[in-house]
Amino acid sequence: MFQAIFRLPRTRNPLARAVFAVLGALVLAGVLVFGFFALVLLVCVGAVIWLARHLAGPRAPAATATASAGTPPPSRQTPAGVIEGEFVVVDESATTRQQR
């Protein structure tokens, strides 16, 4: 269906075919040049940001949520690969169905 909607008939005139071929080549070249300059712009912006961060020096570590709340850190360390957290059972009937 997609092909039927956007299907253009081929021109029989050789001059029109040549003009369309040249126009297509110009559009393709324009897209490639635009993409190249967009890439150059992104690299330049990234280099400026990297240079600004590099010249600014080391930053102070960010304050954690527990440090800002004033509570002391936990006394025991968690093993590597373990994520601690709290949870609340939302649907009690779903947990009882799973246990049966």
C-alpha positions as CSV (number, residue, x, y, z in Angstrom):
1,M,0.0,0.0,0.0
2,F,2.9,2.3,0.8
3,Q,4.4,1.8,-2.7
4,A,1.0,2.4,-4.4
5,I,0.5,5.8,-2.7
6,F,4.0,7.3,-3.3
7,R,4.8,5.7,-6.6
8,L,5.8,8.3,-9.2
9,P,5.8,7.4,-12.9
10,R,9.1,7.4,-14.7
11,T,9.6,10.2,-17.2
12,R,10.3,9.1,-20.7
13,N,12.2,12.3,-21.7
14,P,16.0,11.7,-21.3
15,L,16.6,15.4,-20.5
16,A,14.1,15.3,-17.7
17,R,15.7,12.1,-16.4
18,A,19.1,13.8,-16.4
19,V,17.7,16.8,-14.6
20,F,16.1,14.6,-11.9
21,A,19.4,12.7,-11.5
22,V,21.4,15.9,-11.1
23,L,18.8,17.2,-8.6
24,G,18.9,13.9,-6.7
25,A,22.7,14.0,-6.5
26,L,22.6,17.6,-5.3
27,V,20.1,16.8,-2.6
28,L,22.3,13.8,-1.5
29,A,25.4,16.0,-1.5
30,G,23.6,18.6,0.5
31,V,22.5,16.1,3.1
32,L,26.0,14.7,3.5
33,V,27.5,18.2,3.8
34,F,24.9,19.2,6.4
35,G,25.6,16.0,8.4
36,F,29.3,16.6,8.2
37,F,28.9,20.2,9.6
38,A,26.5,19.0,12.3
39,L,29.1,16.4,13.3
40,V,31.9,19.0,13.4
41,L,29.6,21.3,15.5
42,L,28.9,18.5,18.0
43,V,32.6,17.6,18.3
44,C,33.5,21.3,18.9
45,V,30.8,21.7,21.6
46,G,32.0,18.5,23.3
47,A,35.6,19.7,23.2
48,V,34.7,23.0,24.7
49,I,32.7,21.3,27.5
50,W,35.5,18.9,28.1
51,L,38.1,21.7,28.2
52,A,35.9,23.8,30.6
53,R,35.5,20.9,33.0
54,H,39.2,19.9,32.7
55,L,40.4,23.5,33.4
56,A,38.0,24.0,36.3
57,G,39.8,21.4,38.4
58,P,38.4,18.7,40.6
59,R,35.0,19.2,42.0
60,A,33.9,18.4,45.6
61,P,32.0,15.1,45.9
62,A,28.2,15.4,45.8
63,A,26.5,15.2,49.2
64,T,24.5,12.0,49.6
65,A,20.9,12.0,50.8
66,T,21.9,10.5,54.2
67,A,24.5,13.1,54.8
68,S,22.2,15.9,54.0
69,A,19.5,14.5,56.3
70,G,21.9,14.4,59.2
71,T,21.7,10.7,59.9
72,P,24.9,8.8,60.3
73,P,25.8,6.2,57.7
74,P,25.0,2.6,58.4
75,S,27.6,0.8,60.6
76,R,27.8,-2.3,58.4
77,Q,28.9,-2.4,54.8
78,T,26.8,-4.1,52.2
79,P,28.4,-6.8,50.0
80,A,29.2,-5.9,46.5
81,G,26.3,-6.5,44.1
82,V,23.6,-6.0,46.7
83,I,21.2,-3.1,46.5
84,E,19.5,-2.3,49.8
85,G,16.2,-0.6,50.0
86,E,12.8,-0.5,51.6
87,F,9.6,-1.7,50.0
88,V,5.9,-1.7,50.8
89,V,3.5,-4.5,49.7
90,V,0.9,-2.8,47.6
91,D,-1.5,-5.6,47.0
92,E,-1.8,-8.1,49.8
93,S,-4.0,-10.5,47.8
94,A,-1.4,-10.8,45.1
95,T,1.3,-12.0,47.5
96,T,-1.0,-14.6,49.1
97,R,-1.9,-16.0,45.7
98,Q,1.8,-16.5,44.9
99,Q,2.4,-18.3,48.1
100,R,-0.3,-20.9,47.4
